[in-house]
Amino acid sequence: MPWRHQIPTEEQPPQAGSPYLDEFARRGYHTRLVSWELSSWANLGVYFRNFTEPAFESRDDWILVPTLARELQEPGPHLVYMHYNGTHFPYDHEAAYTKFTPEVPSDYDYSSWQLRQQAPEIINRYRNCLAELDAWLHALTGAMDLQHTILVITGDHGEEFFEHNRLGH
């Protein structure tokens, strides 16, 4: 989908990457991006230039779990940055996670003039995405040795569902 990518411009100054990744590398860590196609979004790739291992990016969040498991089986300390995309607009989820109904269809036009009137169906679509995220996190933690791993889970934003008369984050 074209809105998921921002075309890089020629005018941007070159970036050195993250000094934090450089510090982990100096301390002997293997660093890697295992993610939804994040480096193409909003020029974030300029900050991801200096992982020590090649990035693995996919449009399928579920492929990331076995990729992470294989990465963590390699010897030595690791810092792996993962980004789950499923709960981001347009709230795609597998049919198996359709618990909350009714929901807007997967091809719903979010520029519709009926957006406000369909808020409950939009919110249900998002809640179904959260159900899939729960299953994904369960699979992720099941693929890790949590006795020897530090797992940090953060969110990059929240969603506004018309609390202040708009949809988005």
Beta strands, then each sheet from edge to edge (+ up, - down):
strand 1: 30-36
strand 2: 56-58
strand 3: 78-83
strand 4: 160-161
strand 5: 167-168
sheet 1: 2+ 1+ 3+
sheet 2: 4+ 5-
end
